[in-house]
């Protein structure tokens, strides 16, 4: 007697979802593969390992849906840090020299989280290249770069400006 559940699992019907099962070594699509060996690279795998990998990948993709929001927040925090620094430095040189250290602290307080949020784009590089197509929206790399530059400029300016 044939176990139909096992047969469905081997034929790939259990994998009908957003992401296909792939080889952990080479990324080959294993949908419909009846053996426990990748036809592309030849390594052995277990269905449990594949299911765990796909579930972890789904979780990571779900978390990264909001990466553009993180980048936008980092961009605005970096812009605020840079504006604080420039306005505070100008005001401190012209009117109130005692404001300069306080403004520098505020610039650093805004610059550090801005830099950390702009680096959240690096989490995407941890994903396998084939899985990036499953992200719901394209990542705004240019905005992340601007946020990182603004925060670095503000942080460095807080320490280096006279």
N, C-alpha and C positions, 0 to 999 in steps of 0.2 A: 504494500500500500504506500502511495506517495503522500508525503506530508505537504499539503498545499501551501501552508504558511511558509515553510522552508523554501518551497519552489518559488513563491512570489518574491521572497527575499532575495533569492539567487538571481531571478530574472530582472530585478531592479524596480519592481512596482512599489516597493516600500520607499523609494527615493523620490517619488513625485512631490517635489517641493520647489522652493525658490532656487536652491543651489544643488547642482548635481554632485554625486560622489566622485571624488577625484583621487588619484594616486598621491600619496603624501610625499613621494620622492620626485616625480616628474610632472605632476599636474594633469595627467591623462584622464579624460572623462571615463569613468568606470560604469556608467549606466548600462545595464544589460549584461554586464560581465558575469559569467557563470562560475568562474574559478576564483580562488583566493590569491591569484597572482596577476600582477599588472601585465597586460599584453605589450605595453610599450617598453618598460624598463626591466621587467622581470622580477621585481621584488614581491615578496609575500606580504599580505595585509590581512587584517581581520575586519569584519564588518563593524564590530563595536568601535574600533579605533577610527574608522571612517565616519561613523555616525557622531562620535564625540568631536572629531575635527570639524565637521560641518556645523554642528551645534555651536561650538565655540566661535566659528567664523560668522555665523548668523548673529550671535550676540555682539561681536565686535562691530559688524556692519550696522547693527541697530544703534550702538553707542555713537558711531561715527556719523550718523545722520545729522547730528547737531554740530558737526565740526565747523561748518561755515558760520554758525552763530558764535562759536567760541572765537573764531578768527575776527569776526566783526567787532566783538567786544574788546578783543586785544587791540584792534586798530584804533577804536575810540579811546581806550585807556592810554595808548601810546600817544595819540594826538593831544589828549588833555595833558599828559606829562610834558610833552614838548612845549605846548602853549604856556603851561605854568612856568616852566623854566625860562622861556624867552621873555615872557611878561614880567616875571619876578626879577630876572637879571636886569632888564631895562629899568624897571621901577626902582630897584635897589641901587643902581648906579646913579639915577637921576634924583630921587626924592628921599628914599628911606633905606639906608644901608643895612639896618637891622632886619629888614624883611628877607634879605638874600638867603641866610641859612635856613629859615623856615620854609621858603619856597623850594629850596633844594631838597629838603626832606619830603615835601609833598610830591615833587617830581619823581623822586626815587620810589615813593609809595605807589605811584601810578605806573611807573616804568616796569617794575619787577613783575607784577601780574600780567601786564601787557605782553612782555617778552615770553612768559610761560604760556599764555594763551596762544600766541602766534606760533609757538613750537608744537602745538597740538597737531599741526598738519603732518608732523613726522610720524604720527601713529599710523598714517595711511601706508607708509612704506613698509610696515610690518606685515601688511596683507600680501598674500600671493598676487602676482600681477594679473592673473586671469580673473580674480574675484573682484577687482576694482570696478569692473563693468556693472556689477550689481549694486553699486552705490546709487542712491536715489537722485542726488543732484551732483553736478560736477564741483570739485573742490576749487576754491578761489585762492590759488597759490600766490597770485600777485598781491592780494590783500594781506596775506600772511607775511609776505616779504616786507611790505610797507610797514606793517605793525611791528615786525622785528626791528627794522631800521629805525623807526620812530622811538621805540623804547630804548634801543641801544644809544641813540643820540641823546636822548633825555638823561639816561643814566650816566653816560660818560660826561655830558655837559654839567651835570650836578657836581661832579667831582673835579672837573678840569677847568671850568670857567672861573675867572678871577673874582 
